[in-house]
Amino acid sequence: MRTSIYDPGADYAIGIDVGGTKINAGIVGSNGETLLSVSLPTKAGSSTVGDRIAVAVQRLLDWVREQGEIERKGKEMSIRGIGIGTAGQVDWRTGAIRYASDLLPGYTGTPLKSDMEKRFGLPVVVDNDVNVLSLAEKHAGIGKGAKQMICLALGTGVGGVLVNDGKIVHGVWGGAGEIGHLSVDYRGLPCICGGRGCLEAYASGTSIAKRMNERLAEAGADSLGGPLDTRATVDRWQAGDPLATAVMDEAIEALGSAISGLLHVFNPELVVIGGGLADVGEPLLSRIREETRKRTMPSFYDGVRIVLPSHGNYGGMIGAAMQLWEYR
């Protein structure tokens, strides 16, 4: 590695977004501009996650070296460090993976920060994938200037992050903001965490698909081509299918209940709702706003913006890079 590739004052950093099926990685500027991005399958179970992250980082570093000079900057390109946002529970103090589900077998206990620093000789910052989404919004998105913000990610599970006075609330070791395991019904559905009535049991993509297929089975209705996934359930909902409507109504009511509780506890100015389910856009968002409004004291709802994220599927990658400006 040429010595000039690292510069603590550089305008660019590497951002890595690690999911159960895919890794998005890019060279990202302080304003959120992405110079280059690559995506590769995580290959969980057949390769170690750390090795796959290293492949992505190496591709980006090779590209940086090939550039030599960036003509419009008039100097050699350099990198500030590597930021990683990853699925699983992260011990934010050490950058190690405290716990990961079976989607990422063998990942629990991985000393990710120290491993990557040894491999590449660059500073590394690691946090939960949903936490870094808030940094994408804070530094280069709709959350610029927001001091009190909540972010939700509706995907395979339901992730969350709380931002207080412009800073992520990490808790003792980094586990704060597990909004998906906020109970919206203390006698409700059992959750994979061991609790009951968790938001994730109603509003995650996994739960929506599961409950849709249960309703189809109860109604004695066959779904051609096998069990329906989340996208097919949403499509049926938008087409007016009564079973899908019942499932989505329950998910949206659960979201409204959870967000209302968070508004009363944290009094934020902004709620950002991302993740794969949020790709539905305004039809989903307008319903969530209405369900939240019905459950919230007017003084707490007044002035709150409930919005979609600014960067779509690349928010995690951009936010991961933003850690190099947020914390270093």
Secondary structure, 3 states (H helix, E strand, C coil): CCHHHECCCCCEEEEEEECCCEEEEEEEECCCCEEEEEEEECCECCECHHHHHHHHHHHHHHHHHHHCEECCCCEECCECCEEEEECCEEECCCCEEEECCCCCCCCCCCCHHHHHHHHHCCCEEEEEHHHHHHHHHHHHCCCCCCCCEEEEEECCCEEEEEEECCEECCCCCCCCCCHHHCECCCCCCECCCCCECECHHHHCHHHHHHHHHHHHHHCCCCCCCCCCCHHHHHHHHHCCCHHHHHHHHHHHHHHHHHHHHHHHHHCCCEEEEECHHHHHCHHHHHHHHHHHHHHCCHHHHCCCEEECCCCHHHHHHHHHHHHHHHCC
